[in-house]
Amino acid sequence: MKKLARGAINERITAVANPFYPGYLVRGNGKNLMIEAGMNLMGPLYLQSIREHLGDAPDLDYLFITHSHYDHLGAAPYLLGRIPGLRLGAHERVGELLARESVLAMMNRLSEIQRPLFGEIAGEEDLAIRSVAVDLPLRDGDEFDLGGMTCRVYATPGHTRDSLSFYLPESGALFPGEAAGVPQGRWGEGVQVEFLSSYDEYVASLDRIIALDPEVLCIGHGWVFTGEDAARYLRDSRAATAEYRGLIERYLDDENGDIDRTVETMTRIEYDESGAIFQERNAYVTNLAAQVKHIAGFR
């Protein structure tokens, strides 16, 4: 099965707020966890959704972040300031990055580009991304007992150096952030490949995710896959990754290895003219530039 990341996934997992920037609520018998904090401008909507599912004084114990991008951790400062006792878990590098004024400025600048989409939700509240402490520096192999549910931490770098995936063995549910790419097309029928920090690590992380054989795959943007659809998506993602590297190499050849011209040409053809990529243009260009530069380094 494939469905938008919205509403109940199973009796333990619920996708809240916007399906393209979902927060995943996991209810244990003893503790509750939210995976991803999405866009800062959607902070009030995340809080409203959490209260709807967990009560007006929400008993949310943990907020885990898959990686250090603004559209995955954006609402963390807002939620930490409004939910007493909430503990933030992420790769230790996330805390280091959030301590840098230049990083915060960049994150807030990128999020403001999307204010036309989320301005009604944000209203007049101060939702700026600010420095926050990572209470729980998460490492590969860590486990958290939620009561009848276990959350295991897997290091899955390649999209970013600090990418983590979270696995719930009792329900076979995996939350990879963007370590397995992002479904593309109006119905999530394609795969947008998302290696940014390392192609080789991205492929190795994908292989590790595939080996887990998840029954439920909760992607960081847009879609949830179950059963054979989850396995199929991961196989497609693995194949698309190799194909995408070949595509970048062909564009580099056509542009005689010029990285800037390659990015410009790919943006025009693959983004502007195709209209098939559902990602904000500035974010696409930024990510593409990192990918092209990385692949050019192999040549």
Contacts in CASP RR format, 6 or more apart in sequence:
PFRMAT RR
TARGET T0000
AUTHOR 0000-0000-0000
METHOD contacts of the structure
MODEL  1
MKKLARGAINERITAVANPFYPGYLVRGNGKNLMIEAGMNLMGPLYLQSI
REHLGDAPDLDYLFITHSHYDHLGAAPYLLGRIPGLRLGAHERVGELLAR
ESVLAMMNRLSEIQRPLFGEIAGEEDLAIRSVAVDLPLRDGDEFDLGGMT
CRVYATPGHTRDSLSFYLPESGALFPGEAAGVPQGRWGEGVQVEFLSSYD
EYVASLDRIIALDPEVLCIGHGWVFTGEDAARYLRDSRAATAEYRGLIER
YLDDENGDIDRTVETMTRIEYDESGAIFQERNAYVTNLAAQVKHIAGFR
1 225 0 8 1.000
1 226 0 8 1.000
1 227 0 8 1.000
1 229 0 8 1.000
2 188 0 8 1.000
2 223 0 8 1.000
2 224 0 8 1.000
2 225 0 8 1.000
2 226 0 8 1.000
2 229 0 8 1.000
2 233 0 8 1.000
3 223 0 8 1.000
3 224 0 8 1.000
4 19 0 8 1.000
4 222 0 8 1.000
4 223 0 8 1.000
4 224 0 8 1.000
5 15 0 8 1.000
5 19 0 8 1.000
5 20 0 8 1.000
5 22 0 8 1.000
5 23 0 8 1.000
5 24 0 8 1.000
5 218 0 8 1.000
5 219 0 8 1.000
5 220 0 8 1.000
5 221 0 8 1.000
5 222 0 8 1.000
5 223 0 8 1.000
5 224 0 8 1.000
6 15 0 8 1.000
6 19 0 8 1.000
6 22 0 8 1.000
7 14 0 8 1.000
7 15 0 8 1.000
7 16 0 8 1.000
8 14 0 8 1.000
9 15 0 8 1.000
9 24 0 8 1.000
9 173 0 8 1.000
9 216 0 8 1.000
9 218 0 8 1.000
9 224 0 8 1.000
10 171 0 8 1.000
10 173 0 8 1.000
10 216 0 8 1.000
12 26 0 8 1.000
12 27 0 8 1.000
12 28 0 8 1.000
12 149 0 8 1.000
12 168 0 8 1.000
12 171 0 8 1.000
12 173 0 8 1.000
13 24 0 8 1.000
13 25 0 8 1.000
13 26 0 8 1.000
13 27 0 8 1.000
13 168 0 8 1.000
13 171 0 8 1.000
13 173 0 8 1.000
13 216 0 8 1.000
13 218 0 8 1.000
14 24 0 8 1.000
14 25 0 8 1.000
14 27 0 8 1.000
14 53 0 8 1.000
15 22 0 8 1.000
15 23 0 8 1.000
15 24 0 8 1.000
15 25 0 8 1.000
15 218 0 8 1.000
15 224 0 8 1.000
16 22 0 8 1.000
16 23 0 8 1.000
16 24 0 8 1.000
16 25 0 8 1.000
16 46 0 8 1.000
16 49 0 8 1.000
16 50 0 8 1.000
16 52 0 8 1.000
16 53 0 8 1.000
17 23 0 8 1.000
17 38 0 8 1.000
17 42 0 8 1.000
17 45 0 8 1.000
17 46 0 8 1.000
17 49 0 8 1.000
18 39 0 8 1.000
18 42 0 8 1.000
18 45 0 8 1.000
19 222 0 8 1.000
19 223 0 8 1.000
20 221 0 8 1.000
20 222 0 8 1.000
21 36 0 8 1.000
21 38 0 8 1.000
21 39 0 8 1.000
21 42 0 8 1.000
21 71 0 8 1.000
21 221 0 8 1.000
22 36 0 8 1.000
22 38 0 8 1.000
22 218 0 8 1.000
22 220 0 8 1.000
22 221 0 8 1.000
22 222 0 8 1.000
23 34 0 8 1.000
23 35 0 8 1.000
23 36 0 8 1.000
23 37 0 8 1.000
23 38 0 8 1.000
23 46 0 8 1.000
24 34 0 8 1.000
24 35 0 8 1.000
24 36 0 8 1.000
24 175 0 8 1.000
24 218 0 8 1.000
25 32 0 8 1.000
25 33 0 8 1.000
25 34 0 8 1.000
25 49 0 8 1.000
25 50 0 8 1.000
25 53 0 8 1.000
25 54 0 8 1.000
25 60 0 8 1.000
26 32 0 8 1.000
26 33 0 8 1.000
26 34 0 8 1.000
26 35 0 8 1.000
26 146 0 8 1.000
26 149 0 8 1.000
26 151 0 8 1.000
26 168 0 8 1.000
27 53 0 8 1.000
27 54 0 8 1.000
27 146 0 8 1.000
27 149 0 8 1.000
28 146 0 8 1.000
28 147 0 8 1.000
28 148 0 8 1.000
28 149 0 8 1.000
29 146 0 8 1.000
29 147 0 8 1.000
29 148 0 8 1.000
29 149 0 8 1.000
30 146 0 8 1.000
30 147 0 8 1.000
30 148 0 8 1.000
31 61 0 8 1.000
31 62 0 8 1.000
31 144 0 8 1.000
31 145 0 8 1.000
31 146 0 8 1.000
31 147 0 8 1.000
32 54 0 8 1.000
32 59 0 8 1.000
32 60 0 8 1.000
32 61 0 8 1.000
32 62 0 8 1.000
32 146 0 8 1.000
33 60 0 8 1.000
33 61 0 8 1.000
33 62 0 8 1.000
33 63 0 8 1.000
33 64 0 8 1.000
33 144 0 8 1.000
33 146 0 8 1.000
33 151 0 8 1.000
34 50 0 8 1.000
34 60 0 8 1.000
34 62 0 8 1.000
34 63 0 8 1.000
34 64 0 8 1.000
34 79 0 8 1.000
35 64 0 8 1.000
35 65 0 8 1.000
35 66 0 8 1.000
35 166 0 8 1.000
35 175 0 8 1.000
35 218 0 8 1.000
36 64 0 8 1.000
36 65 0 8 1.000
36 66 0 8 1.000
36 72 0 8 1.000
36 175 0 8 1.000
36 177 0 8 1.000
36 220 0 8 1.000
37 46 0 8 1.000
37 63 0 8 1.000
37 65 0 8 1.000
37 72 0 8 1.000
37 73 0 8 1.000
37 74 0 8 1.000
37 75 0 8 1.000
37 76 0 8 1.000
37 79 0 8 1.000
38 46 0 8 1.000
38 71 0 8 1.000
38 72 0 8 1.000
38 73 0 8 1.000
38 74 0 8 1.000
38 75 0 8 1.000
39 70 0 8 1.000
39 71 0 8 1.000
39 74 0 8 1.000
39 75 0 8 1.000
39 111 0 8 1.000
39 114 0 8 1.000
39 118 0 8 1.000
40 70 0 8 1.000
40 74 0 8 1.000
40 75 0 8 1.000
40 77 0 8 1.000
40 78 0 8 1.000
40 108 0 8 1.000
40 111 0 8 1.000
40 127 0 8 1.000
40 128 0 8 1.000
40 129 0 8 1.000
41 111 0 8 1.000
41 114 0 8 1.000
41 115 0 8 1.000
41 118 0 8 1.000
41 119 0 8 1.000
41 121 0 8 1.000
41 122 0 8 1.000
41 127 0 8 1.000
42 75 0 8 1.000
42 118 0 8 1.000
42 121 0 8 1.000
42 122 0 8 1.000
43 74 0 8 1.000
43 75 0 8 1.000
43 78 0 8 1.000
43 79 0 8 1.000
43 121 0 8 1.000
43 122 0 8 1.000
43 127 0 8 1.000
44 78 0 8 1.000
44 121 0 8 1.000
44 122 0 8 1.000
44 123 0 8 1.000
44 125 0 8 1.000
44 127 0 8 1.000
45 121 0 8 1.000
46 75 0 8 1.000
46 78 0 8 1.000
46 79 0 8 1.000
47 58 0 8 1.000
47 78 0 8 1.000
47 79 0 8 1.000
47 82 0 8 1.000
47 83 0 8 1.000
50 58 0 8 1.000
50 60 0 8 1.000
50 79 0 8 1.000
50 83 0 8 1.000
51 58 0 8 1.000
54 60 0 8 1.000
58 83 0 8 1.000
60 79 0 8 1.000
60 83 0 8 1.000
60 86 0 8 1.000
61 85 0 8 1.000
61 86 0 8 1.000
61 87 0 8 1.000
62 86 0 8 1.000
62 87 0 8 1.000
62 89 0 8 1.000
62 136 0 8 1.000
62 144 0 8 1.000
62 151 0 8 1.000
63 76 0 8 1.000
63 79 0 8 1.000
63 80 0 8 1.000
63 86 0 8 1.000
63 87 0 8 1.000
63 88 0 8 1.000
63 89 0 8 1.000
64 88 0 8 1.000
64 89 0 8 1.000
64 90 0 8 1.000
64 138 0 8 1.000
64 151 0 8 1.000
64 164 0 8 1.000
64 166 0 8 1.000
65 72 0 8 1.000
65 73 0 8 1.000
65 76 0 8 1.000
65 88 0 8 1.000
65 89 0 8 1.000
65 90 0 8 1.000
65 94 0 8 1.000
65 164 0 8 1.000
66 72 0 8 1.000
66 163 0 8 1.000
66 164 0 8 1.000
66 165 0 8 1.000
66 166 0 8 1.000
66 175 0 8 1.000
66 176 0 8 1.000
66 177 0 8 1.000
66 178 0 8 1.000
66 179 0 8 1.000
66 220 0 8 1.000
67 91 0 8 1.000
67 94 0 8 1.000
67 159 0 8 1.000
67 160 0 8 1.000
67 162 0 8 1.000
67 163 0 8 1.000
67 164 0 8 1.000
67 177 0 8 1.000
67 178 0 8 1.000
68 90 0 8 1.000
68 91 0 8 1.000
68 93 0 8 1.000
68 94 0 8 1.000
68 97 0 8 1.000
68 98 0 8 1.000
68 160 0 8 1.000
68 162 0 8 1.000
69 160 0 8 1.000
69 178 0 8 1.000
70 106 0 8 1.000
70 107 0 8 1.000
70 108 0 8 1.000
70 110 0 8 1.000
70 111 0 8 1.000
70 129 0 8 1.000
71 111 0 8 1.000
71 283 0 8 1.000
72 177 0 8 1.000
72 220 0 8 1.000
73 90 0 8 1.000
73 94 0 8 1.000
73 98 0 8 1.000
73 129 0 8 1.000
74 107 0 8 1.000
74 111 0 8 1.000
74 129 0 8 1.000
75 127 0 8 1.000
76 88 0 8 1.000
76 132 0 8 1.000
77 128 0 8 1.000
77 129 0 8 1.000
77 130 0 8 1.000
77 131 0 8 1.000
77 132 0 8 1.000
78 127 0 8 1.000
79 86 0 8 1.000
80 86 0 8 1.000
80 88 0 8 1.000
80 132 0 8 1.000
87 135 0 8 1.000
87 136 0 8 1.000
88 132 0 8 1.000
88 133 0 8 1.000
88 134 0 8 1.000
88 135 0 8 1.000
88 136 0 8 1.000
89 134 0 8 1.000
89 135 0 8 1.000
89 136 0 8 1.000
89 137 0 8 1.000
89 138 0 8 1.000
90 134 0 8 1.000
90 136 0 8 1.000
90 137 0 8 1.000
90 138 0 8 1.000
90 162 0 8 1.000
90 164 0 8 1.000
91 137 0 8 1.000
91 138 0 8 1.000
91 155 0 8 1.000
91 162 0 8 1.000
91 163 0 8 1.000
91 164 0 8 1.000
92 134 0 8 1.000
92 137 0 8 1.000
92 138 0 8 1.000
92 139 0 8 1.000
92 162 0 8 1.000
93 161 0 8 1.000
93 162 0 8 1.000
94 134 0 8 1.000
94 162 0 8 1.000
95 131 0 8 1.000
95 132 0 8 1.000
95 133 0 8 1.000
95 134 0 8 1.000
97 103 0 8 1.000
98 104 0 8 1.000
98 129 0 8 1.000
98 130 0 8 1.000
98 131 0 8 1.000
98 132 0 8 1.000
98 134 0 8 1.000
99 131 0 8 1.000
104 128 0 8 1.000
104 129 0 8 1.000
104 130 0 8 1.000
104 131 0 8 1.000
107 129 0 8 1.000
108 128 0 8 1.000
108 129 0 8 1.000
110 282 0 8 1.000
110 283 0 8 1.000
111 129 0 8 1.000
113 280 0 8 1.000
113 282 0 8 1.000
114 280 0 8 1.000
115 122 0 8 1.000
138 153 0 8 1.000
138 164 0 8 1.000
139 153 0 8 1.000
139 155 0 8 1.000
140 153 0 8 1.000
140 154 0 8 1.000
140 155 0 8 1.000
141 152 0 8 1.000
141 153 0 8 1.000
141 154 0 8 1.000
142 152 0 8 1.000
142 153 0 8 1.000
143 150 0 8 1.000
143 151 0 8 1.000
143 152 0 8 1.000
143 153 0 8 1.000
144 150 0 8 1.000
144 151 0 8 1.000
144 153 0 8 1.000
148 170 0 8 1.000
149 168 0 8 1.000
149 170 0 8 1.000
149 171 0 8 1.000
150 168 0 8 1.000
150 169 0 8 1.000
150 170 0 8 1.000
151 166 0 8 1.000
151 167 0 8 1.000
151 168 0 8 1.000
152 166 0 8 1.000
152 167 0 8 1.000
152 168 0 8 1.000
152 169 0 8 1.000
153 164 0 8 1.000
153 165 0 8 1.000
153 166 0 8 1.000
154 164 0 8 1.000
154 165 0 8 1.000
154 166 0 8 1.000
154 167 0 8 1.000
154 208 0 8 1.000
154 209 0 8 1.000
154 212 0 8 1.000
155 163 0 8 1.000
155 164 0 8 1.000
155 205 0 8 1.000
156 163 0 8 1.000
156 164 0 8 1.000
156 165 0 8 1.000
156 176 0 8 1.000
156 179 0 8 1.000
156 205 0 8 1.000
156 208 0 8 1.000
156 209 0 8 1.000
157 163 0 8 1.000
157 179 0 8 1.000
157 197 0 8 1.000
157 198 0 8 1.000
157 201 0 8 1.000
157 202 0 8 1.000
157 205 0 8 1.000
158 179 0 8 1.000
158 195 0 8 1.000
158 196 0 8 1.000
158 197 0 8 1.000
158 198 0 8 1.000
158 199 0 8 1.000
158 201 0 8 1.000
158 202 0 8 1.000
158 205 0 8 1.000
159 177 0 8 1.000
159 178 0 8 1.000
159 179 0 8 1.000
159 181 0 8 1.000
159 194 0 8 1.000
159 195 0 8 1.000
159 196 0 8 1.000
159 197 0 8 1.000
159 202 0 8 1.000
159 205 0 8 1.000
160 196 0 8 1.000
160 197 0 8 1.000
161 197 0 8 1.000
161 198 0 8 1.000
163 177 0 8 1.000
163 178 0 8 1.000
163 179 0 8 1.000
163 205 0 8 1.000
165 174 0 8 1.000
165 175 0 8 1.000
165 176 0 8 1.000
165 177 0 8 1.000
165 179 0 8 1.000
165 205 0 8 1.000
165 209 0 8 1.000
166 174 0 8 1.000
166 175 0 8 1.000
167 173 0 8 1.000
167 174 0 8 1.000
167 175 0 8 1.000
167 212 0 8 1.000
167 214 0 8 1.000
168 174 0 8 1.000
171 215 0 8 1.000
171 216 0 8 1.000
172 214 0 8 1.000
172 215 0 8 1.000
172 216 0 8 1.000
173 214 0 8 1.000
173 215 0 8 1.000
173 216 0 8 1.000
173 217 0 8 1.000
173 218 0 8 1.000
174 209 0 8 1.000
174 212 0 8 1.000
174 214 0 8 1.000
174 216 0 8 1.000
174 217 0 8 1.000
174 218 0 8 1.000
175 218 0 8 1.000
175 220 0 8 1.000
176 209 0 8 1.000
176 217 0 8 1.000
176 219 0 8 1.000
176 220 0 8 1.000
177 219 0 8 1.000
177 220 0 8 1.000
178 194 0 8 1.000
178 219 0 8 1.000
178 220 0 8 1.000
178 221 0 8 1.000
179 194 0 8 1.000
179 202 0 8 1.000
179 205 0 8 1.000
179 206 0 8 1.000
179 209 0 8 1.000
180 206 0 8 1.000
180 209 0 8 1.000
180 217 0 8 1.000
180 219 0 8 1.000
180 233 0 8 1.000
180 234 0 8 1.000
180 237 0 8 1.000
181 191 0 8 1.000
181 192 0 8 1.000
181 193 0 8 1.000
181 194 0 8 1.000
181 219 0 8 1.000
181 237 0 8 1.000
182 191 0 8 1.000
182 192 0 8 1.000
182 194 0 8 1.000
182 219 0 8 1.000
182 220 0 8 1.000
182 221 0 8 1.000
182 222 0 8 1.000
182 279 0 8 1.000
183 189 0 8 1.000
183 190 0 8 1.000
183 191 0 8 1.000
183 192 0 8 1.000
183 219 0 8 1.000
183 221 0 8 1.000
183 222 0 8 1.000
183 223 0 8 1.000
183 233 0 8 1.000
184 190 0 8 1.000
184 191 0 8 1.000
184 192 0 8 1.000
184 276 0 8 1.000
184 277 0 8 1.000
184 278 0 8 1.000
185 276 0 8 1.000
185 278 0 8 1.000
186 278 0 8 1.000
188 222 0 8 1.000
188 223 0 8 1.000
190 236 0 8 1.000
190 240 0 8 1.000
191 233 0 8 1.000
191 236 0 8 1.000
191 237 0 8 1.000
191 240 0 8 1.000
192 277 0 8 1.000
192 279 0 8 1.000
193 237 0 8 1.000
193 240 0 8 1.000
193 241 0 8 1.000
193 244 0 8 1.000
193 291 0 8 1.000
194 202 0 8 1.000
194 287 0 8 1.000
195 201 0 8 1.000
195 202 0 8 1.000
195 203 0 8 1.000
195 241 0 8 1.000
195 291 0 8 1.000
195 294 0 8 1.000
196 287 0 8 1.000
196 290 0 8 1.000
196 291 0 8 1.000
196 294 0 8 1.000
197 290 0 8 1.000
197 294 0 8 1.000
198 294 0 8 1.000
199 241 0 8 1.000
199 245 0 8 1.000
199 294 0 8 1.000
199 295 0 8 1.000
199 298 0 8 1.000
202 241 0 8 1.000
203 238 0 8 1.000
203 241 0 8 1.000
203 242 0 8 1.000
206 234 0 8 1.000
206 237 0 8 1.000
206 238 0 8 1.000
206 241 0 8 1.000
207 238 0 8 1.000
209 234 0 8 1.000
210 234 0 8 1.000
210 235 0 8 1.000
210 238 0 8 1.000
213 231 0 8 1.000
214 230 0 8 1.000
215 226 0 8 1.000
215 227 0 8 1.000
215 230 0 8 1.000
216 224 0 8 1.000
216 225 0 8 1.000
216 226 0 8 1.000
216 227 0 8 1.000
216 230 0 8 1.000
217 224 0 8 1.000
217 225 0 8 1.000
217 226 0 8 1.000
217 230 0 8 1.000
217 233 0 8 1.000
217 234 0 8 1.000
218 224 0 8 1.000
219 225 0 8 1.000
225 232 0 8 1.000
225 233 0 8 1.000
245 295 0 8 1.000
248 262 0 8 1.000
248 266 0 8 1.000
248 291 0 8 1.000
248 292 0 8 1.000
248 295 0 8 1.000
249 295 0 8 1.000
249 299 0 8 1.000
251 262 0 8 1.000
251 265 0 8 1.000
251 266 0 8 1.000
251 292 0 8 1.000
252 258 0 8 1.000
252 259 0 8 1.000
252 262 0 8 1.000
252 292 0 8 1.000
252 295 0 8 1.000
252 296 0 8 1.000
252 299 0 8 1.000
254 262 0 8 1.000
254 265 0 8 1.000
255 261 0 8 1.000
255 262 0 8 1.000
255 265 0 8 1.000
257 296 0 8 1.000
257 299 0 8 1.000
259 289 0 8 1.000
259 292 0 8 1.000
259 293 0 8 1.000
259 296 0 8 1.000
262 292 0 8 1.000
262 296 0 8 1.000
263 285 0 8 1.000
263 288 0 8 1.000
263 289 0 8 1.000
263 292 0 8 1.000
266 288 0 8 1.000
266 292 0 8 1.000
267 281 0 8 1.000
267 284 0 8 1.000
267 285 0 8 1.000
267 288 0 8 1.000
270 277 0 8 1.000
271 277 0 8 1.000
271 281 0 8 1.000
271 284 0 8 1.000
271 285 0 8 1.000
271 288 0 8 1.000
277 284 0 8 1.000
279 287 0 8 1.000
END
